[in-house]
């Protein structure tokens, strides 16, 4: 049987020795007692070969280091079932609890999502895995046992926003199957909430999973379905985001003319000014500066000479708290310089990208860096 620990470790490019050093570093930072280095070498080997069960204490530590769920790490069940054979009392208790979820509780759920979003963009997803898992479980529990539509809609909307964040974190951690499940949850919740903007956003992000899996043309079809589902009802910022998403996927699919048309549509939709949050769609961070960076990335995929200047403009205007996005931008610049055979510049940006990807624990960005490094 495949080891979940081995998969998570190798996804980060870590040897067993590197994992042991990271365990020891984490233990020093959090004042946690662990076994000696010699014992840890034995533990890791036996954990990966199924000869030793990962204890709860070490499982908690490993989840934070590697950004995996307990199920992915050791195959443990993630959700309880109703415990009694005659479970009506328990069922009614859950229904009563769900019916008491009012505006203040939904606001608290959304505030927790926003906190996790802020922590994610600065520190990365790996260390938030337990908090996000618990947050989603609480939201799903509240929705599953809410009976009337008036009670379900606000909880479903909160779940849709939280699930797309969890899905993007899973992509960043290299857990694509988990990401796909979260996007399906987000789409279902958006339909329950009668929120077409949230549904379109979840479909657009899910298209990136298809692209990463080697099906960019199918991703283009999905994001265009998302656009059609909105028609002209979505916010301008969301429509710009969807057009930019289409452009990137078209670039990967070799659809050059479609790509350029989508970029032009994105530029035509984006609102003026520095504001980047969409008041109707808080998952969207996009303004003219962000779109410049995105345009540079897409042009770089096409091998366009304009890409480098667009990316440097974006680097100058980037919010310093967007650490993972900055890693992506340095990777984009490395790609653009490689296309122009400017190898020293490419190497400089790859070093910066690798440092930032390591800081946030981004498997996705590290893979991009590794693929580009092979071309030097």
Secondary structure as UniProt FT lines:
FT   HELIX           4..11
FT   TURN            12..13
FT   HELIX           16..29
FT   TURN            30..31
FT   HELIX           37..48
FT   TURN            49..50
FT   HELIX           56..66
FT   HELIX           70..74
FT   TURN            85..87
FT   HELIX           88..99
FT   HELIX           103..123
FT   HELIX           126..128
FT   HELIX           129..144
FT   HELIX           149..172
FT   TURN            173..174
FT   HELIX           176..192
FT   TURN            193..194
FT   HELIX           196..212
FT   TURN            213..214
FT   HELIX           216..230
FT   TURN            231..232
FT   HELIX           236..253
FT   HELIX           256..269
FT   STRAND          277..278
FT   TURN            279..280
FT   STRAND          281..285
FT   HELIX           288..302
FT   TURN            305..306
FT   HELIX           307..317
FT   TURN            320..321
FT   HELIX           323..339
FT   TURN            340..341
FT   HELIX           343..360
FT   HELIX           363..373
FT   TURN            374..375
//
